[in-house]
Amino acid sequence: MSSDDREQTDDPSAEAESGDPSADAESGEPIDEDADDDGSADPSPPAATTEPSPRGGKAAIVVSAIAFALLLAGAWYWHQYRYAPALTALAQDVAGAGAGQAGLAAELEATRAGIETVAAEASGALTQVDALGAKIDSAVKGQADLRRSVSALYEKETQTSVDWVLAEAEYLVLAATQRLALERDIDTAIAALRAADQRLRSADHPDLIPIRDQLIKDITALEGVNRADVEGLALYLAKTIDQVDDLPTKPIAEEITPFATVREGEYAATDWRRLGYAIWSDLVDLVEVKDADLPDSVLFDPELRYFLRQNLKLELASARLAVLRRDRANLDASVVLIKRLLGSYYDENDAGVKSITARLDEAATLELKPQLPNISGSLDVIRRQRAERSGAEAAQ
């Protein structure tokens, strides 16, 4: 741009004053032809028009170019240092995942092959088990047949009926079970079980060995029970009842001063004057004077001693019955009463009284009802054996 053009652009008022019609045309203002014809002038000055500066347009273009360049530079930086490493890492992860998936696929294939192999082996093993089961069934059947044959030959040779032996053993075991359950009689139960075992042993049959084994187990369990000597205690109490009359009572207290009487000799009512003395004498004979300070354990009357001995005998008999019935509550009550009578009215220094007291203390600690084992196993084995033999005979 020349200096003349710059000056022309910088001074818009000069152009307005020159009255260049081209400027009016460029400014876009309409030309009033009527005004020229009339020769009148417009009182208001013409509006000043501003053309866009070429310098401002170029500056905007430069700013836009710089901003676009900066945008391109930022995009390149983000792509080069942000997006590209992330994309590379993602590609590596995808590659690693692909490799892992391939490894898992290989392992899965190997596992599938192993499962198929195991399934084939299991199928073969199942076939072998079925074959072995068939052989076992055949062996069991053959053993049962051999057992029946041996049993039949044995019974024929010895002329012994196993059924009768089993019936006798069942009766003895049933008696032992009932005796133990109803009377808690361990000794009788052991004797009955031993008798059953002896009967089975005398038969000498191989089929009876399992029954004898169970009988021995039940006998051992009964022998292991902590049993109290009930019979011995009952016999001791019965013997003590017979010795009650010989037990010494406590000594009678001596009187310090004799009771004075109001008369001496006999008073005979010979006349009305001695009638009052005779009546008083009879009244004195009817009354017994006793010192109230003496304890109740001092017995003057022999009849009271008789009733004391009878009460002690009754309590001893009650204790003996409670022992035989294994009644702990009644035994404890009788022991308390017996010890109370012995301590109140009998001489506790006497050897017999001490022996009774010590034995009663021992009886208070006895276990009259110990826990009993279950011996129904022998009965179950015998009945099962009889049922098997009956089924075998029915099958034949």
SVG drawing of the C-alpha trace seen along z (x, -y; Angstrom):
<svg xmlns="http://www.w3.org/2000/svg" viewBox="-65 -26 70 166">
<polyline fill="none" stroke="black" stroke-width="0.4" points="0.0,0.0 1.4,-3.5 1.6,-6.5 -1.0,-8.3 -3.5,-5.5 -2.7,-5.5 -3.4,-9.2 -6.6,-8.9 -7.7,-6.1 -6.8,-8.0 -8.7,-11.2 -12.3,-10.3 -13.5,-13.9 -11.6,-15.0 -13.3,-12.5 -16.6,-13.6 -15.8,-17.3 -14.7,-16.5 -18.1,-15.5 -16.9,-12.5 -20.0,-10.8 -18.2,-7.5 -17.7,-7.8 -21.4,-8.3 -22.1,-5.4 -19.7,-3.2 -21.1,-4.4 -24.4,-3.1 -26.3,-6.4 -29.1,-7.3 -28.6,-10.4 -31.4,-12.8 -31.7,-14.2 -34.6,-16.4 -32.4,-18.3 -30.0,-19.2 -32.7,-20.3 -34.2,-22.5 -30.8,-24.0 -31.5,-23.7 -28.8,-22.3 -29.4,-19.7 -28.9,-21.4 -27.5,-18.2 -24.0,-17.1 -23.7,-13.9 -23.2,-10.7 -19.6,-9.5 -19.0,-6.0 -16.2,-3.7 -14.7,-1.1 -13.3,2.1 -9.6,1.7 -7.4,4.1 -5.0,4.2 -7.7,5.6 -8.6,8.4 -5.1,9.5 -4.6,9.5 -7.6,11.7 -6.3,14.1 -2.9,14.3 -4.6,15.0 -6.7,17.7 -3.7,19.2 -1.7,19.2 -4.7,20.7 -5.1,23.4 -1.3,24.1 -1.5,24.4 -4.5,26.7 -2.6,28.9 0.4,28.8 -1.7,29.8 -3.4,32.6 0.0,33.9 1.3,33.8 -1.7,35.6 -1.5,38.2 2.2,38.7 2.5,38.7 -0.9,39.7 -2.9,41.7 -0.1,43.6 1.4,45.1 -2.1,45.9 -2.9,47.5 0.4,49.5 -0.4,50.7 -3.9,51.7 -2.5,53.6 -0.1,55.4 -2.9,56.2 -5.0,57.5 -2.0,59.6 -1.5,60.9 -5.2,61.7 -5.1,63.6 -2.1,65.6 -3.8,66.3 -7.0,67.4 -4.9,69.6 -3.3,71.1 -6.7,71.6 -8.0,73.2 -5.1,75.6 -5.6,76.4 -9.3,76.9 -8.6,79.3 -6.1,81.2 -8.7,81.3 -11.3,82.5 -9.0,85.2 -8.2,86.2 -11.9,86.3 -12.5,88.6 -9.7,90.8 -10.9,91.0 -14.5,91.7 -13.1,94.5 -11.2,95.9 -14.2,95.5 -16.4,97.3 -13.8,100.1 -13.6,100.1 -17.4,100.2 -17.4,103.2 -14.8,104.9 -16.8,104.1 -20.0,105.6 -18.0,108.7 -16.5,108.8 -19.9,108.3 -21.3,111.2 -18.4,113.3 -19.0,112.3 -22.7,113.1 -21.8,116.4 -19.2,117.0 -21.7,116.0 -24.3,118.3 -21.8,121.1 -20.7,120.5 -24.3,120.5 -24.9,123.8 -21.7,125.2 -22.7,124.0 -26.1,125.7 -24.4,128.8 -22.0,128.8 -24.7,128.1 -26.9,130.9 -24.0,133.3 -23.1,132.2 -26.6,132.6 -26.8,136.0 -23.5,137.1 -24.1,135.8 -27.8,136.2 -28.1,132.7 -30.8,130.2 -29.4,126.7 -32.9,125.4 -33.5,126.9 -30.1,125.5 -31.1,122.0 -34.5,122.3 -32.9,123.2 -30.3,120.4 -33.1,117.9 -35.1,118.9 -32.1,118.5 -31.1,115.1 -34.7,113.9 -34.8,114.9 -31.6,113.0 -33.0,109.9 -36.2,110.0 -34.5,110.6 -32.1,107.7 -34.9,105.3 -37.4,106.1 -35.3,107.0 -31.9,105.6 -30.5,109.0 -27.1,108.9 -25.9,112.2 -28.9,114.2 -28.6,112.5 -24.9,113.5 -25.7,117.1 -28.4,117.4 -26.1,116.0 -23.3,118.4 -25.8,121.3 -26.8,120.3 -23.1,120.0 -22.5,123.5 -25.4,124.9 -24.1,123.4 -20.6,124.7 -21.8,128.2 -23.5,128.2 -20.1,127.5 -21.6,126.1 -19.8,123.5 -23.0,121.5 -23.2,120.8 -19.9,119.0 -21.2,115.5 -23.9,116.0 -21.3,117.1 -19.2,114.1 -22.1,111.7 -22.9,113.7 -19.3,113.2 -19.5,109.5 -22.7,109.2 -21.4,111.2 -18.2,109.1 -20.4,105.9 -22.4,107.2 -19.3,108.3 -17.9,104.7 -20.9,103.1 -19.9,101.7 -22.3,103.7 -23.2,103.0 -23.3,105.9 -27.0,105.6 -27.4,109.1 -24.6,108.7 -26.1,105.5 -29.5,107.0 -28.1,109.9 -26.2,107.6 -29.4,105.6 -31.3,108.8 -28.6,109.9 -28.6,106.4 -32.4,106.7 -31.7,109.8 -29.0,107.9 -31.1,104.9 -32.2,106.3 -28.6,106.6 -27.6,103.0 -27.0,100.9 -29.0,97.8 -27.7,94.6 -27.3,94.9 -30.2,93.5 -29.4,90.3 -28.9,90.7 -31.2,88.8 -29.4,86.3 -32.1,86.1 -34.9,88.4 -38.4,87.1 -39.8,86.5 -43.0,88.1 -45.7,86.5 -46.2,89.5 -44.3,92.5 -45.9,95.8 -49.4,96.8 -52.4,94.6 -55.5,96.4 -58.8,94.6 -59.9,95.8 -61.9,92.7 -62.9,89.6 -59.8,87.8 -57.4,90.0 -59.7,90.1 -58.0,87.1 -54.5,88.6 -55.6,91.9 -57.0,90.1 -53.8,88.1 -51.7,91.3 -53.7,92.8 -53.3,89.7 -49.5,89.7 -49.4,93.3 -51.2,92.4 -48.8,89.5 -45.2,89.9 -43.0,86.9 -40.2,86.5 -37.5,83.9 -38.3,81.9 -34.6,81.0 -33.7,84.6 -33.3,85.1 -35.7,87.2 -33.1,89.8 -33.2,90.9 -35.7,93.7 -37.0,94.7 -39.9,96.8 -38.9,100.3 -42.0,100.3 -40.6,97.3 -37.4,99.2 -39.4,102.0 -41.1,99.6 -37.8,98.1 -36.3,101.4 -39.4,102.2 -39.1,98.9 -35.5,99.5 -36.2,103.0 -39.0,101.7 -36.6,99.0 -33.9,101.7 -36.5,103.9 -37.6,100.9 -34.0,100.2 -33.5,103.9 -36.5,103.9 -35.4,100.6 -32.0,102.2 -33.6,105.3 -35.9,103.1 -33.0,100.7 -35.1,97.8 -32.6,95.1 -35.1,92.6 -36.6,94.9 -33.2,96.2 -31.9,92.7 -34.9,91.9 -34.6,95.1 -30.8,94.5 -31.5,91.1 -34.1,92.4 -32.0,95.3 -29.0,93.0 -31.2,90.6 -32.5,93.3 -29.0,94.7 -27.6,91.2 -30.4,90.3 -31.1,93.4 -28.2,95.8 -24.6,95.7 -22.6,94.4 -19.3,95.7 -20.5,99.3 -18.7,101.3 -22.0,102.7 -23.5,99.3 -20.4,98.0 -20.4,100.9 -24.1,100.3 -23.4,96.6 -20.4,97.2 -22.3,99.7 -25.2,97.3 -22.8,94.6 -21.4,97.0 -24.9,98.0 -25.7,94.3 -22.9,94.2 -23.7,97.3 -24.9,97.1 -28.1,99.2 -29.1,98.6 -25.9,98.6 -26.2,98.1 -26.9,101.4 -25.7,102.4 -28.0,103.5 -27.8,107.2 -30.5,107.5 -27.7,108.0 -27.5,111.7 -31.2,112.1 -31.2,110.3 -28.4,112.5 -30.2,115.7 -33.5,114.6 -31.8,113.5 -30.0,116.9 -33.3,118.7 -35.0,116.6 -32.1,117.3 -32.4,121.0 -36.2,120.9 -35.8,119.0 -33.2,121.4 -35.4,124.4 -38.4,122.7 -36.2,122.1 -35.3,125.7"/>
</svg>
